Amino acid sequence: MTPDRLAEIEGLPAEFVAALLVADAAIDSSDDAIVSYRLDGTIMSWSPTAERLYGWATAEAIGQNIEMIVPEAQRKELSTITARFTQGERIDHLETTRSRKDGRRVQVSLTISPIHDSDEHVVGASCVAHDVSGRQRSEQIRALFAAIVESAEDAMFSTDPHGYVTSWNRGAELLFGFSATEMVGRFYGEIIEGEELEDFKHVFARAVAGERLSHHETTRTHRDGTRFDVSMSLSPIFAPDGSIVGESAVLHEITERKQRERDLAESRALLEQTQRIGHIGAWTFEVASNGPLICTSGVVRDLRNRRASQPDIGGLLRTCPP
């Protein structure tokens, strides 16, 4: 900003010119957009950061009305702001929306200070705008992620590097029987014992050392003493500098699946024992897909007994392992 340029603004108070010139160097180097304007809204100064934030060059902005960066929905808010600083009030950290030259909206935090002349009359305002769009987007993403975590059926929790719980979702409350209020700040190892505690120490040490573990199958115990099977995945939590500041865990209950597997194994063992006692066997073969021949041990034994007199059975045995 130069004195010649300011002189072009009709009726600009000399005190206003002096104040703007003194602050010029600081304004140009600021990371925040700094704009000053008269009581009637005429823009008096427009910093380089204001050019980047709002999209208008300084030559385009100076002499225009401040309303050019205020969306229609915020015009009433602008009137309220003007009334407040006209009375000498400073406005700090007002979060609102402003318009860019390309029509996009930008979220800003405004600090607005009245500018006085030598008689202490308010002649304008200095407005410092800090772009908070990125922060708000980050907050929205965090809020969305938190909502997803909280509504997940799986147990999700995190701890610090020493094993003290820092988050505990609704799924964890249901799975373990302990509320988030009871668990956050508590050592996770306090609610498990014996083999479960040893398992936790082992996998936790691997996670805080930087290793990611997926689908680790183990058991845990509910508050009421009921044991259940889980598939657990653990990941280290990294700080921006790359250091590990904790670990996150996702536990999916697999009790029903594990019980079905145990039931199936018992059924197969019982069938095998029954066929062995009865000297019978069974086999299956998927003709359409030319799948493998699946035999019980009784069939295998019978085929082996017949191999001496029927050599071709040797090839069949190779497709039907015991």
KASUL-V737605 format. One record per residue. NEAR is the number of other C-alpha atoms within 8 Angstrom. Layout:
near->NEAR
near->NEAR
This chain:
near->7
near->6
near->8
near->6
near->8
near->11
near->8
near->6
near->9
near->5
near->4
near->9
near->8
near->6
near->8
near->12
near->11
near->8
near->8
near->9
near->10
near->7
near->8
near->9
near->7
near->7
near->9
near->9
near->6
near->9
near->5
near->10
near->15
near->15
near->13
near->12
near->14
near->11
near->10
near->6
near->10
near->12
near->15
near->12
near->12
near->14
near->12
near->9
near->12
near->14
near->13
near->8
near->9
near->10
near->10
near->11
near->7
near->11
near->5
near->7
near->10
near->11
near->8
near->10
near->9
near->10
near->8
near->8
near->10
near->12
near->11
near->5
near->5
near->9
near->10
near->7
near->7
near->9
near->8
near->8
near->9
near->9
near->8
near->11
near->15
near->11
near->7
near->9
near->9
near->10
near->12
near->7
near->7
near->9
near->8
near->8
near->11
near->11
near->13
near->13
near->9
near->5
near->6
near->7
near->8
near->10
near->12
near->14
near->12
near->14
near->12
near->12
near->12
near->14
near->10
near->11
near->11
near->6
near->5
near->6
near->7
near->13
near->12
near->12
near->14
near->12
near->11
near->11
near->11
near->9
near->11
near->9
near->9
near->7
near->7
near->9
near->8
near->8
near->8
near->8
near->8
near->8
near->8
near->8
near->8
near->8
near->8
near->8
near->9
near->9
near->9
near->9
near->6
near->10
near->17
near->13
near->13
near->12
near->14
near->11
near->10
near->6
near->11
near->12
near->15
near->10
near->9
near->15
near->13
near->13
near->13
near->14
near->13
near->9
near->8
near->9
near->10
near->10
near->9
near->11
near->5
near->7
near->12
near->11
near->7
near->9
near->9
near->11
near->9
near->7
near->6
near->10
near->9
near->6
near->6
near->11
near->10
near->9
near->9
near->9
near->8
near->8
near->10
near->11
near->8
near->10
near->14
near->12
near->8
near->9
near->9
near->10
near->11
near->7
near->7
near->8
near->8
near->10
near->9
near->10
near->11
near->11
near->9
near->6
near->6
near->7
near->8
near->11
near->12
near->13
near->12
near->14
near->12
near->14
near->12
near->15
near->9
near->10
near->8
near->5
near->5
near->6
near->7
near->13
near->10
near->14
near->16
near->12
near->12
near->11
near->11
near->9
near->9
near->10
near->9
near->6
near->7
near->9
near->8
near->8
near->8
near->8
near->8
near->8
near->8
near->8
near->8
near->8
near->8
near->8
near->8
near->11
near->8
near->8
near->11
near->11
near->7
near->6
near->7
near->9
near->11
near->8
near->9
near->7
near->9
near->9
near->6
near->5
near->5
near->7
near->8
near->8
near->10
near->8
near->14
near->11
near->10
near->14
near->12
near->13
near->8
near->8
near->10
near->11
near->7
near->9
near->11
near->7
near->5
near->7
near->7
near->7
near->11
near->9
near->7
near->8
near->11
near->7
near->8
near->11
near->7
near->6
